[in-house]
Amino acid sequence: MNIASILRHSLRLRNSSNLSADVKKQQQIQALDRLLDHVFKHSRFYRSHYERHGIYQRHIGKITITDLPMVDKQMLREHFDHAVCDPKLRLNEIQRFMLDPANHDVPYMGRYSVVHTSGTTGVPGIFAYGPREVALVSAVMFTRINKLQLRPRRARVLMVAAVEGKYGGVAICDHTPKMLYNLKKCSVNLPQSEIRQLAQDFQPTVLGGYASAIHLLALEQLAGRIRINPRSIVCSGEPMTELARLDIKRAFGITPRNFYAASESLALGVECESHGNMHLFDDLHIFECVSDDLREVKCGEAGKMVLTSLYNYTLPLIRYQTSDLIAKSKDLCPCGSTLLKLDALVGRAEEYLWFDADKEQREFIHPITFAELFAPGLERFRVIQTSTRAFRIQAQTKQRAVVSAELSQQLDRILEAKGLSGQVSYSFDFVDRINTTSKSGKFDLVVPYTTTH
């Protein structure tokens, strides 16, 4: 994307950060009406879904967001080919494209960013973004996350994440303008010694990626094994613990910012630089907070987030149920921004899986790495560590041979990259149904050995 596009989108985003509540509400209504008109014309799934509920195109402008029926990941997965608004997008072809390692830096059909995730529900999903959406998300990054600054030298950006797959954060970084940023992607699946050396050699001015991975780099810095001086640190992809925040600030002298993103929307919100509150981008989305019976909860009370993306016209998400828990604030942030403030964002603090590489050394596999496992026909899965040298994949699928063959290739690559080939084994446990295991009723995607024995 060129600099002119970034500046044009950035100007609009700066202005919309300070809109009054009434103006923002009116703009949300207008944006929703435009999106609904688009899906009635271009999405067979949404058109039939709404018409089954007695909602037709002529009702646009007369209905509100709560009049619309909700959708979820499973529903969009089953009707993907008819949910997307470009008939050239086909799920089977996208799956084949995503499974080829040679394509991990390549846009689908030369223009689409496609991402997949298992998230915290264990149900794989695929989401698509066209050039229009990618341009807007890139402008968000340069305006609200890493403030756009024109310098004589390019900023050196080091991203430590699961860069091998089609992960949402990686998709954003792949579109950073080379004129402004020198991007280096570092796989969280590498041995810690290699991650440490890469960071030392690259000397990033911007450090981004998983909070736990950056926390480990902070511990390396505190131990004197590296010396880097980033000017900006942005964590995403998982919750940031208070311990991680304190250690990162102690190591690098700056406070990390938590960027809220997901495969379903590549830019949901960011922490306030001044006050640490989470600002949700409600100029680009409509956020609802509901109870288990799908009733709207009061401000200050926690509930499940229902998401409507007002900017994605490729694979629209309208009243999309998520598993994230949020609590809206009734107050605005003291910084002066009128973006929606959260009292709480409940994340998923999954644990690392640590394995014995040999008698002297231990290595971890990041839980996000397992969340990125993907295979056609895989309906749901869980990773259960059975010892410090073994784990099993509990899988729900009707295509056992295909799933085991595809996942075996991916797992072998992960173990080889970590130096664990021949040291750690895995097996498959195919079941008819995978149930939740946590007391909160949430799905445990990763079950470490220490919690099962």
C-alpha positions, 0 to 999 in steps of 0.5 A: 500500500502506498503512503498516500493511501495511509495518509488518507485513511489516517486523517479520517481515523484521527477525526473519528477518534473524537466524535461525539456519541450522537455523531458516532451513533449516526455514522454507525447506523449509516455504515450498517445500512451500507453494509446490509445493502452490500450483503443483500446484493452479494452474499447469498448466505446473508440474504437467505439467512435474513429472509428466513427471519422475515428481513428483506432488503426493503427493510434497510433503514427501518431496522436496528442491529438487534433486529438481525439474527446472530451468526457464529463461526460454525455457521460461516464455516459451513456456508463460506462459499455463499457468505463471501461477497466475491464468488471467486473465493472458494473454501476448498481452494483457499484451504489448498492454498493455505496448506502450501508453505510456499504461500505463507507470504503470498496474497491469495489470488494476488489480492486477498489476505486469508487467515485461519485460526482455531482460537480458544474454541478449538473450531477452525475458521477461515476469514478473508480480507480484500485490498480495501480492508487491508488498506484500512487496517494498515492505516489503523496500525500506523495511526493508532498503534505505531504512530506514523513518523517520517524519519530519514531511516526506516524503522526496524520492526521485529515481530516474534510470532507464529509466522509460518501460518496465515495468522492475522497479525502476520497478515498485517505486518506483511503489508507494512510499507517498505519505504517506512519499515524494515520488517523482520519476522521471527518464528516463536517456534525457533529455539530461544537461543536463536530468537535471542540472537536474531533480536540482538543482531537486528536491533529493532526499534519496534518490537511486536508479537506475542506478549509471552514471547516478548516477555522472554526477550525481556528476561534475556535482557534483564539477564544480560544476554542481549542488549536491544533498545526498542522505542515502541513495544506492541503485544498482541495475540494473547493476554499480557500478564501484569508480571510480563508488563512489569518485566518488559518495562523494567528491561526496556524502559518503556511501557508495552501496549496491548493491541487487541486483534483477532482473525475475525477482525485484524484491528479491534482496539488498543490500550491508551498510552496515557491511562492503560484503558483499552479503547475499542475501535467502535468507529469501525465496529459495533460491539455488543455485550451479551449474557449466556442467553444472548441478552444485552448486559449493563455497562460494567458487567461482563458478557460475551462480545458480539461483533459487527465489522463495519469495514469488511465487505469481503467476508462480512461479520454481522452480529458474529458471536465470539468467545471473548468476554468484555465489560463495557465502561459507562465512562469515557477515557480521561485521555479525551478519546471518545472511542469505547472504553472497556472496564475489562477484557478477559483474555485466554492466558494459555500456558506454554508446553515445556518439553525435555530436549535433553538432560540439560535443556528444556524447550517450549512450544507456544500454545498459539502454534497449536492454535494455528494447526489446520487441516481440511475436515478438522472440526475441533481439536485439543492438545494434551501433554502427557509427559515432558516428552509426549503429547497427543492431539485429540481430534474430532473429524470424519476425515481421519486419514487426511487430518492425521497426514496433514497435521503430522507434516505440520507437527514434524516441522514444528518439532524440527524447528524447535530441535525436538525431533526424536526427543518428543513424540505425539499421537492422535486420539480421534473422538466423536465429540470433544467437550469443554473441560474448564470450570468456566465452561470455556474450551481448553485448547491446550492442556499442559502436563502439569495440570493433568497429573 
